[in-house]
Structures are given as structure tokens and as C-alpha cells.
Amino acid sequence: MNYTIELYDESKHYADLLRFTEQAAMDGIDNNSSIKKLSLKEESGMFLTYYNDIIVSLCHTHDFSNYYPGAWRVYARTATLTEFRGFGFPRRIGQVCCAGLNSHTVPFQVDYAKKHGAELLLWTTNISGEGLGFLGSAKLDRHLKKYECKDPTYEYYDEKEIYGVKQTVWKLNYRDIINIEGKI
């Protein structure tokens, strides 16, 4: 499958993003069911994965230094439309499996964050919580903990309450998690 990745530009991508959020709502992806729910931060870069001129997946990176000095968070508000899950990325345990199509956006997120001063790249998963978004994240949390010792692309960093939710904080170790290149 031939995908392209673009950095969100409201003047160019807004209509496509609106269609994505409408489809996400129909797919039951509550965290991405409206542009408001994407929770875009002022200091953020959202990366859109296109296939056949439609957005099929997205995530963003943002300044996370209010929790960890010099840090930026990757994989914020990730979402992939249901029909595109399980396609277009290598089959292996760990981070790539969890990120899915968004695995391809990691180099873009890293470059964007570093350009904006990132010294440390982190992401979070919910340890527990209620609702579909919380349950999915908690499932990812368990998977990442189980396979951390077998995947050099990430490592456990911390456990902390963030945005009112107890979360595991993970450290990104490679710019390219698919080819395991570009040690950070």
C-alpha cells in the first residue's frame, strides 16, 4: 500500500481532517471524534497518513516539558480508521505493533520535536481507567510492559499521574522504529 505522510496545515488539510473525525466517530474512536477532541496543543505537530487522498491515520507530538524538562511527547491522540488497522507496517511485537501505521510517522515526529528543542522523547499509556479509550490504552500498556525486554526501540521511563490519569511513561530510543535506526 502506498501511503503519504503530511504535517497538518489547517489551510490545506482542515476539510480532510473533518472527514477523518466524522469517520472516527462512526468507528467508535471517541478521542478523535471531533477536531476539538484531538486536543491539539499550541506547540504541536500533527502528522496525517494519507491513502488514496483520505486521511486514514494520525497522531501528533507536543511539548511535554511541563511534566519532564526538555521532553516532547510523541503518539498523542493516535487513531487509525478501523478498515486500515493491521495493514502497512511490519509484523513484530512491541512498539511497531502498537503504533501500527503511525510507526511511519515516528521519524517525522522526532524531527519536528527536535527542531523545537526536544532533548527527550516520551509517550504515555494509561495504566487503568474506564471507557473505550482508557481500556485500549491500558491494553497497550500491558503489551508494552510484556515485550519491553525484546524491543530495543523503547524503554520504561516512569509512572505518573498525567492529565488526571495514572500512566506509564515510555522513552523512545530510535528515530526509525521500523528499521531500528537512528539511536536517540
SEKEKE-585470 format. One line per field, with one value per atom (N, C-alpha, C): x, y, z; atom name; residue number from 0; residue in three letters. Coordinates in nm, 3 decimals. Atoms other than C-alpha are relative to their C-alpha. Layout:
BEGIN
u = [X/...]
v = [Y/...]
w = [Z/...]
atom = [CA/...]
n = [NUM/...]
res = [ALA/...]
***
This chain:
BEGIN
u = [0.084/0.000/0.089/-0.078/0.124/-0.061/0.046/0.083/0.090/-0.081/0.200/-0.027/0.012/0.260/0.019/-0.007/0.194/-0.017/0.015/0.232/-0.127/0.127/-0.109/0.019/0.008/-0.170/-0.149/0.144/-0.517/-0.055/0.050/-0.549/-0.006/-0.007/-0.470/-0.076/0.049/-0.598/-0.130/0.114/-0.896/-0.118/0.116/-1.170/0.027/-0.035/-0.986/-0.003/-0.001/-0.939/-0.143/0.141/-1.308/-0.063/0.052/-1.395/0.057/-0.062/-1.148/-0.071/0.063/-1.304/-0.143/0.136/-1.653/0.004/-0.014/-1.537/0.046/-0.046/-1.356/-0.118/0.119/-1.683/-0.085/0.078/-1.862/0.070/-0.079/-1.579/0.006/-0.003/-1.626/0.129/-0.127/-1.290/-0.029/0.050/-1.413/0.104/-0.103/-1.080/0.027/-0.028/-1.067/-0.129/0.130/-1.438/-0.039/0.021/-1.413/0.136/-0.127/-1.142/0.032/-0.022/-1.189/0.059/-0.048/-1.131/0.143/-0.139/-0.795/0.096/-0.078/-0.670/0.136/-0.125/-0.410/0.055/-0.069/-0.161/0.059/-0.056/-0.021/0.135/-0.130/0.328/-0.014/0.014/0.244/0.009/-0.001/0.283/-0.083/0.084/0.011/0.036/-0.039/0.107/-0.114/0.113/-0.154/0.053/-0.034/-0.120/-0.114/0.098/-0.299/0.012/0.008/-0.408/-0.114/0.102/-0.596/-0.069/0.050/-0.638/-0.092/0.076/-0.805/0.094/-0.078/-0.658/-0.050/0.038/-0.655/0.058/-0.064/-0.437/0.063/-0.065/-0.297/0.052/-0.046/-0.108/0.079/-0.080/0.077/0.101/-0.104/0.376/-0.014/0.012/0.379/0.099/-0.087/0.589/-0.054/0.039/0.582/0.086/-0.094/0.827/-0.067/0.068/0.560/-0.001/-0.011/0.595/0.145/-0.140/0.958/0.082/-0.079/1.215/0.065/-0.061/1.328/-0.072/0.069/1.073/-0.109/0.115/0.829/-0.067/0.081/0.552/-0.034/0.039/0.501/-0.124/0.120/0.195/-0.118/0.116/-0.053/-0.122/0.129/-0.413/0.010/-0.010/-0.321/-0.136/0.124/-0.602/0.022/0.000/-0.635/-0.141/0.134/-0.962/-0.003/0.013/-1.088/0.045/-0.033/-1.051/0.148/-0.143/-0.681/0.089/-0.080/-0.571/0.056/-0.061/-0.332/0.064/-0.060/-0.201/0.108/-0.099/0.110/0.113/-0.112/0.359/0.049/-0.055/0.590/-0.070/0.058/0.457/0.110/-0.089/0.655/-0.052/0.048/0.599/0.057/-0.052/0.648/-0.061/0.046/0.623/-0.064/0.054/0.566/-0.140/0.131/0.275/-0.103/0.094/0.115/-0.025/0.014/0.177/-0.068/0.064/0.055/0.050/-0.039/0.052/0.078/-0.071/0.172/0.148/-0.144/0.507/0.075/-0.064/0.582/0.015/-0.008/0.527/0.107/-0.095/0.786/0.118/-0.110/1.080/-0.044/0.052/0.862/-0.025/0.025/0.757/0.131/-0.130/1.117/0.064/-0.063/1.248/-0.071/0.077/0.968/0.031/-0.024/1.019/0.142/-0.139/1.398/0.020/-0.009/1.361/-0.054/0.059/1.155/0.063/-0.078/1.414/-0.009/0.012/1.328/0.137/-0.120/1.604/-0.036/0.051/1.390/-0.135/0.125/1.109/-0.071/0.077/0.839/-0.138/0.142/0.492/-0.060/0.067/0.233/-0.108/0.114/-0.015/-0.069/0.077/-0.292/0.022/-0.014/-0.240/-0.138/0.137/-0.611/-0.094/0.099/-0.931/-0.124/0.126/-1.278/-0.027/0.035/-1.421/0.090/-0.070/-1.306/0.143/-0.135/-1.008/0.094/-0.083/-0.881/0.031/-0.021/-0.927/0.100/-0.095/-0.742/0.141/-0.132/-0.454/0.055/-0.045/-0.439/0.045/-0.041/-0.420/0.138/-0.131/-0.128/0.107/-0.091/0.033/0.049/-0.037/0.026/0.090/-0.080/0.164/0.142/-0.132/0.449/0.084/-0.073/0.544/0.048/-0.034/0.543/0.118/-0.101/0.769/0.115/-0.106/0.994/0.139/-0.132/1.286/0.039/-0.028/1.257/0.003/0.008/1.223/0.089/-0.093/1.518/-0.048/0.045/1.313/-0.059/0.058/1.168/0.042/-0.026/1.210/-0.091/0.077/1.019/0.074/-0.063/1.081/-0.051/0.056/0.841/-0.148/0.143/0.494/-0.048/0.039/0.300/-0.144/0.133/-0.043/0.018/-0.011/-0.071/-0.139/0.135/-0.381/-0.106/0.097/-0.555/-0.014/0.008/-0.485/0.136/-0.126/-0.223/0.050/-0.055/0.007/0.142/-0.139/0.321/0.060/-0.073/0.575/0.111/-0.098/0.790/0.095/-0.103/1.112/0.025/-0.030/1.167/0.151/-0.145/1.514/0.051/-0.043/1.520/-0.089/0.073/1.419/-0.087/0.072/1.311/-0.024/0.030/1.135/-0.028/0.023/1.061/0.133/-0.131/1.425/0.098/-0.081/1.561/0.132/-0.115/1.792/-0.013/-0.002/1.894/-0.016/0.004/1.966/-0.011/0.023/1.838/0.080]
v = [-0.118/0.000/0.124/-0.122/0.346/0.112/-0.103/0.595/0.122/-0.121/0.955/0.061/-0.063/1.149/0.150/-0.145/1.520/0.063/-0.080/1.773/0.084/-0.072/1.925/0.149/-0.143/2.269/0.029/-0.023/2.398/0.049/-0.055/2.591/-0.105/0.104/2.278/-0.127/0.132/1.984/0.000/-0.005/2.106/-0.086/0.077/1.955/-0.150/0.142/1.621/-0.046/0.035/1.625/-0.011/0.007/1.696/-0.131/0.130/1.393/-0.115/0.104/1.183/-0.010/0.004/1.283/-0.053/0.055/1.207/-0.151/0.145/0.860/-0.064/0.051/0.814/-0.013/0.007/0.891/-0.121/0.117/0.627/-0.130/0.118/0.382/-0.017/0.009/0.450/0.045/-0.051/0.626/0.135/-0.119/0.877/0.111/-0.103/1.060/0.078/-0.066/1.154/0.027/-0.013/1.201/0.144/-0.139/1.578/0.069/-0.074/1.832/0.050/-0.046/1.969/-0.112/0.112/1.622/-0.043/0.031/1.596/0.064/-0.067/1.827/0.049/-0.053/1.994/0.108/-0.097/2.187/0.108/-0.110/2.522/-0.040/0.048/2.374/-0.147/0.139/2.063/-0.012/0.033/1.897/-0.126/0.117/1.664/-0.056/0.066/1.410/-0.088/0.066/1.276/-0.105/0.104/0.947/-0.010/0.003/0.960/-0.129/0.111/0.674/0.035/-0.036/0.744/0.132/-0.135/1.111/0.014/-0.016/1.043/-0.027/0.025/1.059/-0.131/0.129/0.706/-0.019/0.013/0.760/0.134/-0.124/1.045/-0.013/-0.017/1.136/0.131/-0.121/1.436/-0.007/-0.015/1.537/0.140/-0.132/1.822/0.014/-0.034/1.996/-0.066/0.075/1.786/0.044/-0.045/1.991/0.041/-0.029/2.080/-0.123/0.123/1.716/-0.047/0.043/1.642/0.105/-0.105/1.917/-0.051/0.032/1.913/-0.108/0.112/1.647/0.045/-0.009/1.621/-0.136/0.123/1.364/-0.036/0.052/1.151/-0.087/0.086/0.940/0.062/-0.061/1.193/-0.016/0.016/1.117/-0.081/0.088/0.838/-0.058/0.064/0.698/-0.050/0.058/0.473/-0.047/0.045/0.416/-0.153/0.144/0.064/-0.083/0.083/-0.065/0.003/-0.008/0.036/-0.052/0.058/-0.130/-0.135/0.129/-0.420/-0.004/-0.002/-0.308/0.107/-0.102/-0.127/0.018/-0.010/-0.195/-0.142/0.134/-0.484/-0.071/0.081/-0.765/-0.039/0.041/-0.781/0.057/-0.038/-0.745/0.136/-0.123/-0.426/0.124/-0.133/-0.066/0.007/-0.007/-0.114/-0.059/0.064/-0.348/0.095/-0.090/-0.094/0.128/-0.125/0.210/-0.020/0.026/0.045/0.093/-0.092/0.284/0.120/-0.115/0.560/-0.028/0.031/0.376/0.080/-0.074/0.551/0.148/-0.142/0.893/0.031/-0.024/0.846/0.087/-0.089/0.996/0.146/-0.135/1.297/0.065/-0.053/1.338/0.035/-0.022/1.306/0.127/-0.117/1.561/0.128/-0.118/1.805/0.038/-0.027/1.773/0.052/-0.043/1.805/0.141/-0.134/2.110/0.105/-0.090/2.262/-0.015/0.002/2.184/-0.126/0.123/1.831/-0.062/0.074/1.660/-0.144/0.128/1.366/-0.023/0.033/1.189/-0.110/0.090/1.019/-0.023/0.017/0.875/-0.068/0.054/0.752/-0.100/0.091/0.471/0.002/0.002/0.456/-0.132/0.123/0.208/-0.060/0.046/0.188/0.115/-0.101/0.379/-0.064/0.051/0.346/0.061/-0.046/0.386/-0.065/0.069/0.252/0.050/-0.055/0.490/-0.043/0.041/0.406/-0.149/0.145/0.032/-0.036/0.027/0.034/0.038/-0.044/0.231/-0.092/0.092/0.001/-0.133/0.124/-0.298/0.021/-0.030/-0.129/0.003/-0.007/-0.063/-0.139/0.138/-0.434/-0.062/0.055/-0.527/0.057/-0.063/-0.276/-0.049/0.052/-0.395/-0.143/0.140/-0.756/-0.015/0.017/-0.701/0.100/-0.101/-0.417/-0.062/0.063/-0.655/-0.056/0.057/-0.780/0.105/-0.105/-0.445/0.117/-0.107/-0.200/0.141/-0.132/0.086/0.086/-0.076/0.188/-0.061/0.051/0.153/0.072/-0.059/0.217/0.122/-0.122/0.569/0.040/-0.048/0.650/-0.042/0.019/0.612/0.126/-0.129/0.930/0.030/-0.048/1.089/0.118/-0.102/1.293/0.025/-0.039/1.483/-0.071/0.059/1.333/-0.151/0.145/0.971/-0.061/0.071/0.729/-0.065/0.045/0.650/-0.053/0.042/0.466/0.092/-0.087/0.691/-0.083/0.077/0.535/0.094/-0.078/0.664/-0.061/0.041/0.648/-0.007/0.019/0.510/0.015/-0.006/0.524/0.092/-0.088/0.776/-0.081/0.088/0.496/-0.133/0.123/0.220/-0.118/0.111/0.015/-0.068/0.054/-0.026/-0.001/-0.008/0.028/0.071/-0.084/0.309/0.137/-0.137/0.649/0.006/0.001/0.590/0.143/-0.135/0.887/0.010]
w = [0.000/0.000/0.000/0.013/-0.084/0.083/-0.091/0.200/-0.013/-0.010/0.226/0.137/-0.131/0.546/-0.018/0.011/0.578/0.138/-0.121/0.857/-0.018/0.008/0.931/-0.019/0.029/0.785/-0.013/-0.004/0.868/-0.133/0.126/0.541/-0.112/0.103/0.340/0.037/-0.042/0.548/0.080/-0.092/0.754/-0.047/0.049/0.533/0.008/-0.010/0.518/0.145/-0.143/0.896/0.053/-0.042/0.948/-0.045/0.049/0.730/0.083/-0.083/0.930/0.135/-0.133/1.264/-0.008/0.018/1.130/-0.014/0.016/1.023/0.131/-0.130/1.355/0.095/-0.085/1.533/-0.036/0.044/1.322/0.038/-0.038/1.404/0.152/-0.146/1.777/0.063/-0.053/1.821/0.065/-0.069/2.080/0.011/-0.018/2.143/-0.127/0.128/1.774/-0.078/0.066/1.701/-0.034/0.040/1.659/0.002/0.001/1.590/0.141/-0.137/1.942/0.086/-0.082/2.093/-0.035/0.033/1.915/0.100/-0.104/2.192/-0.050/0.054/1.975/0.092/-0.084/2.182/-0.089/0.078/2.074/-0.060/0.047/2.047/-0.040/0.042/1.847/-0.151/0.142/1.511/-0.020/0.026/1.385/-0.137/0.123/1.122/-0.049/0.063/0.883/-0.097/0.096/0.699/-0.099/0.109/0.366/-0.080/0.096/0.144/-0.095/0.100/-0.180/0.034/-0.027/-0.085/0.121/-0.125/0.250/0.117/-0.122/0.600/0.059/-0.058/0.738/0.140/-0.130/1.045/0.035/-0.043/1.253/0.142/-0.137/1.565/0.004/-0.008/1.698/0.114/-0.100/1.903/0.059/-0.063/2.153/0.115/-0.112/2.414/0.127/-0.120/2.731/0.119/-0.102/2.936/0.130/-0.125/3.191/0.092/-0.080/3.307/0.014/0.000/3.214/-0.075/0.066/3.140/-0.130/0.129/2.777/-0.080/0.066/2.681/-0.095/0.090/2.394/0.001/0.000/2.380/-0.145/0.131/2.068/0.018/-0.002/1.978/0.075/-0.065/2.115/-0.090/0.069/2.015/-0.128/0.117/1.777/-0.035/0.047/1.567/-0.141/0.135/1.265/-0.028/0.037/1.084/0.001/-0.022/1.151/-0.119/0.117/0.795/-0.038/0.031/0.788/0.112/-0.108/1.108/-0.046/0.034/1.064/-0.137/0.132/0.722/-0.008/0.031/0.605/0.098/-0.092/0.883/0.030/-0.025/0.979/0.116/-0.107/1.195/0.097/-0.107/1.514/0.130/-0.133/1.883/0.040/-0.055/2.079/-0.061/0.038/1.971/-0.138/0.136/1.596/-0.004/-0.006/1.663/0.060/-0.068/1.896/-0.081/0.074/1.674/-0.135/0.129/1.354/-0.108/0.108/1.058/0.053/-0.056/1.290/0.022/-0.005/1.303/-0.105/0.109/0.974/0.032/-0.033/1.134/0.104/-0.109/1.409/-0.044/0.038/1.213/-0.017/0.017/1.128/0.137/-0.135/1.493/0.069/-0.062/1.612/-0.056/0.062/1.361/0.040/-0.038/1.441/0.146/-0.141/1.816/0.023/-0.017/1.793/-0.055/0.058/1.568/0.098/-0.098/1.850/0.140/-0.123/2.119/0.085/-0.079/2.235/0.027/-0.041/2.429/0.035/-0.046/2.537/-0.067/0.067/2.351/0.076/-0.085/2.555/-0.060/0.026/2.517/0.120/-0.118/2.762/-0.038/0.010/2.808/0.136/-0.125/3.065/0.071/-0.079/3.344/0.025/-0.020/3.412/-0.032/0.027/3.360/-0.057/0.052/3.222/-0.137/0.134/2.874/-0.102/0.108/2.539/-0.019/0.017/2.503/0.110/-0.113/2.850/-0.008/0.007/2.800/-0.108/0.108/2.468/0.040/-0.044/2.617/0.108/-0.105/2.921/-0.062/0.070/2.683/-0.064/0.056/2.502/0.109/-0.113/2.839/0.039/-0.036/2.924/-0.107/0.109/2.580/0.004/-0.002/2.601/0.117/-0.117/2.951/-0.024/0.025/2.837/-0.097/0.104/2.535/0.005/-0.010/2.652/-0.010/-0.001/2.707/-0.137/0.132/2.346/-0.111/0.102/2.164/0.042/-0.039/2.175/-0.035/0.046/2.025/0.111/-0.111/2.362/0.133/-0.134/2.737/0.100/-0.111/3.058/0.050/-0.049/3.186/0.139/-0.126/3.470/0.008/-0.022/3.616/0.072/-0.056/3.692/-0.037/0.036/3.702/-0.096/0.105/3.382/-0.053/0.044/3.275/0.084/-0.092/3.579/-0.009/0.020/3.478/0.032/-0.029/3.614/-0.129/0.127/3.323/0.013/0.016/3.228/-0.104/0.092/3.058/-0.063/0.077/2.786/-0.070/0.069/2.632/-0.138/0.137/2.258/-0.018/0.015/2.172/-0.142/0.140/1.790/-0.081/0.091/1.526/-0.095/0.093/1.292/0.070/-0.076/1.484/-0.090/0.093/1.173/-0.035/0.037/1.066/0.117/-0.122/1.420/-0.032/0.039/1.306/0.064/-0.051/1.435/0.151/-0.146/1.803/0.052/-0.057/2.004/0.129]
atom = [N/CA/C/N/CA/C/N/CA/C/N/CA/C/N/CA/C/N/CA/C/N/CA/C/N/CA/C/N/CA/C/N/CA/C/N/CA/C/N/CA/C/N/CA/C/N/CA/C/N/CA/C/N/CA/C/N/CA/C/N/CA/C/N/CA/C/N/CA/C/N/CA/C/N/CA/C/N/CA/C/N/CA/C/N/CA/C/N/CA/C/N/CA/C/N/CA/C/N/CA/C/N/CA/C/N/CA/C/N/CA/C/N/CA/C/N/CA/C/N/CA/C/N/CA/C/N/CA/C/N/CA/C/N/CA/C/N/CA/C/N/CA/C/N/CA/C/N/CA/C/N/CA/C/N/CA/C/N/CA/C/N/CA/C/N/CA/C/N/CA/C/N/CA/C/N/CA/C/N/CA/C/N/CA/C/N/CA/C/N/CA/C/N/CA/C/N/CA/C/N/CA/C/N/CA/C/N/CA/C/N/CA/C/N/CA/C/N/CA/C/N/CA/C/N/CA/C/N/CA/C/N/CA/C/N/CA/C/N/CA/C/N/CA/C/N/CA/C/N/CA/C/N/CA/C/N/CA/C/N/CA/C/N/CA/C/N/CA/C/N/CA/C/N/CA/C/N/CA/C/N/CA/C/N/CA/C/N/CA/C/N/CA/C/N/CA/C/N/CA/C/N/CA/C/N/CA/C/N/CA/C/N/CA/C/N/CA/C/N/CA/C/N/CA/C/N/CA/C/N/CA/C/N/CA/C/N/CA/C/N/CA/C/N/CA/C/N/CA/C/N/CA/C/N/CA/C/N/CA/C/N/CA/C/N/CA/C/N/CA/C/N/CA/C/N/CA/C/N/CA/C/N/CA/C/N/CA/C/N/CA/C/N/CA/C/N/CA/C/N/CA/C/N/CA/C/N/CA/C/N/CA/C/N/CA/C/N/CA/C/N/CA/C/N/CA/C/N/CA/C/N/CA/C/N/CA/C/N/CA/C/N/CA/C/N/CA/C/N/CA/C/N/CA/C/N/CA/C/N/CA/C/N/CA/C/N/CA/C/N/CA/C/N/CA/C/N/CA/C/N/CA/C/N/CA/C/N/CA/C/N/CA/C/N/CA/C/N/CA/C/N/CA/C/N/CA/C/N/CA/C/N/CA/C/N/CA/C/N/CA/C/N/CA/C/N/CA/C/N/CA/C/N/CA/C/N/CA/C/N/CA/C/N/CA/C/N/CA/C/N/CA/C/N/CA/C/N/CA/C/N/CA/C/N/CA/C/N/CA/C/N/CA/C/N/CA/C/N/CA/C/N/CA/C/N/CA/C/N/CA/C/N/CA/C/N/CA/C/N/CA/C/N/CA/C/N/CA/C/N/CA/C/N/CA/C/N/CA/C/N/CA/C/N/CA/C/N/CA/C/N/CA/C/N/CA/C/N/CA/C/N/CA/C]
n = [0/0/0/1/1/1/2/2/2/3/3/3/4/4/4/5/5/5/6/6/6/7/7/7/8/8/8/9/9/9/10/10/10/11/11/11/12/12/12/13/13/13/14/14/14/15/15/15/16/16/16/17/17/17/18/18/18/19/19/19/20/20/20/21/21/21/22/22/22/23/23/23/24/24/24/25/25/25/26/26/26/27/27/27/28/28/28/29/29/29/30/30/30/31/31/31/32/32/32/33/33/33/34/34/34/35/35/35/36/36/36/37/37/37/38/38/38/39/39/39/40/40/40/41/41/41/42/42/42/43/43/43/44/44/44/45/45/45/46/46/46/47/47/47/48/48/48/49/49/49/50/50/50/51/51/51/52/52/52/53/53/53/54/54/54/55/55/55/56/56/56/57/57/57/58/58/58/59/59/59/60/60/60/61/61/61/62/62/62/63/63/63/64/64/64/65/65/65/66/66/66/67/67/67/68/68/68/69/69/69/70/70/70/71/71/71/72/72/72/73/73/73/74/74/74/75/75/75/76/76/76/77/77/77/78/78/78/79/79/79/80/80/80/81/81/81/82/82/82/83/83/83/84/84/84/85/85/85/86/86/86/87/87/87/88/88/88/89/89/89/90/90/90/91/91/91/92/92/92/93/93/93/94/94/94/95/95/95/96/96/96/97/97/97/98/98/98/99/99/99/100/100/100/101/101/101/102/102/102/103/103/103/104/104/104/105/105/105/106/106/106/107/107/107/108/108/108/109/109/109/110/110/110/111/111/111/112/112/112/113/113/113/114/114/114/115/115/115/116/116/116/117/117/117/118/118/118/119/119/119/120/120/120/121/121/121/122/122/122/123/123/123/124/124/124/125/125/125/126/126/126/127/127/127/128/128/128/129/129/129/130/130/130/131/131/131/132/132/132/133/133/133/134/134/134/135/135/135/136/136/136/137/137/137/138/138/138/139/139/139/140/140/140/141/141/141/142/142/142/143/143/143/144/144/144/145/145/145/146/146/146/147/147/147/148/148/148/149/149/149/150/150/150/151/151/151/152/152/152/153/153/153/154/154/154/155/155/155/156/156/156/157/157/157/158/158/158/159/159/159/160/160/160/161/161/161/162/162/162/163/163/163/164/164/164/165/165/165/166/166/166/167/167/167/168/168/168/169/169/169/170/170/170/171/171/171/172/172/172/173/173/173/174/174/174/175/175/175/176/176/176/177/177/177/178/178/178/179/179/179/180/180/180/181/181/181/182/182/182/183/183/183]
res = [MET/MET/MET/ASN/ASN/ASN/TYR/TYR/TYR/THR/THR/THR/ILE/ILE/ILE/GLU/GLU/GLU/LEU/LEU/LEU/TYR/TYR/TYR/ASP/ASP/ASP/GLU/GLU/GLU/SER/SER/SER/LYS/LYS/LYS/HIS/HIS/HIS/TYR/TYR/TYR/ALA/ALA/ALA/ASP/ASP/ASP/LEU/LEU/LEU/LEU/LEU/LEU/ARG/ARG/ARG/PHE/PHE/PHE/THR/THR/THR/GLU/GLU/GLU/GLN/GLN/GLN/ALA/ALA/ALA/ALA/ALA/ALA/MET/MET/MET/ASP/ASP/ASP/GLY/GLY/GLY/ILE/ILE/ILE/ASP/ASP/ASP/ASN/ASN/ASN/ASN/ASN/ASN/SER/SER/SER/SER/SER/SER/ILE/ILE/ILE/LYS/LYS/LYS/LYS/LYS/LYS/LEU/LEU/LEU/SER/SER/SER/LEU/LEU/LEU/LYS/LYS/LYS/GLU/GLU/GLU/GLU/GLU/GLU/SER/SER/SER/GLY/GLY/GLY/MET/MET/MET/PHE/PHE/PHE/LEU/LEU/LEU/THR/THR/THR/TYR/TYR/TYR/TYR/TYR/TYR/ASN/ASN/ASN/ASP/ASP/ASP/ILE/ILE/ILE/ILE/ILE/ILE/VAL/VAL/VAL/SER/SER/SER/LEU/LEU/LEU/CYS/CYS/CYS/HIS/HIS/HIS/THR/THR/THR/HIS/HIS/HIS/ASP/ASP/ASP/PHE/PHE/PHE/SER/SER/SER/ASN/ASN/ASN/TYR/TYR/TYR/TYR/TYR/TYR/PRO/PRO/PRO/GLY/GLY/GLY/ALA/ALA/ALA/TRP/TRP/TRP/ARG/ARG/ARG/VAL/VAL/VAL/TYR/TYR/TYR/ALA/ALA/ALA/ARG/ARG/ARG/THR/THR/THR/ALA/ALA/ALA/THR/THR/THR/LEU/LEU/LEU/THR/THR/THR/GLU/GLU/GLU/PHE/PHE/PHE/ARG/ARG/ARG/GLY/GLY/GLY/PHE/PHE/PHE/GLY/GLY/GLY/PHE/PHE/PHE/PRO/PRO/PRO/ARG/ARG/ARG/ARG/ARG/ARG/ILE/ILE/ILE/GLY/GLY/GLY/GLN/GLN/GLN/VAL/VAL/VAL/CYS/CYS/CYS/CYS/CYS/CYS/ALA/ALA/ALA/GLY/GLY/GLY/LEU/LEU/LEU/ASN/ASN/ASN/SER/SER/SER/HIS/HIS/HIS/THR/THR/THR/VAL/VAL/VAL/PRO/PRO/PRO/PHE/PHE/PHE/GLN/GLN/GLN/VAL/VAL/VAL/ASP/ASP/ASP/TYR/TYR/TYR/ALA/ALA/ALA/LYS/LYS/LYS/LYS/LYS/LYS/HIS/HIS/HIS/GLY/GLY/GLY/ALA/ALA/ALA/GLU/GLU/GLU/LEU/LEU/LEU/LEU/LEU/LEU/LEU/LEU/LEU/TRP/TRP/TRP/THR/THR/THR/THR/THR/THR/ASN/ASN/ASN/ILE/ILE/ILE/SER/SER/SER/GLY/GLY/GLY/GLU/GLU/GLU/GLY/GLY/GLY/LEU/LEU/LEU/GLY/GLY/GLY/PHE/PHE/PHE/LEU/LEU/LEU/GLY/GLY/GLY/SER/SER/SER/ALA/ALA/ALA/LYS/LYS/LYS/LEU/LEU/LEU/ASP/ASP/ASP/ARG/ARG/ARG/HIS/HIS/HIS/LEU/LEU/LEU/LYS/LYS/LYS/LYS/LYS/LYS/TYR/TYR/TYR/GLU/GLU/GLU/CYS/CYS/CYS/LYS/LYS/LYS/ASP/ASP/ASP/PRO/PRO/PRO/THR/THR/THR/TYR/TYR/TYR/GLU/GLU/GLU/TYR/TYR/TYR/TYR/TYR/TYR/ASP/ASP/ASP/GLU/GLU/GLU/LYS/LYS/LYS/GLU/GLU/GLU/ILE/ILE/ILE/TYR/TYR/TYR/GLY/GLY/GLY/VAL/VAL/VAL/LYS/LYS/LYS/GLN/GLN/GLN/THR/THR/THR/VAL/VAL/VAL/TRP/TRP/TRP/LYS/LYS/LYS/LEU/LEU/LEU/ASN/ASN/ASN/TYR/TYR/TYR/ARG/ARG/ARG/ASP/ASP/ASP/ILE/ILE/ILE/ILE/ILE/ILE/ASN/ASN/ASN/ILE/ILE/ILE/GLU/GLU/GLU/GLY/GLY/GLY/LYS/LYS/LYS/ILE/ILE/ILE]
***
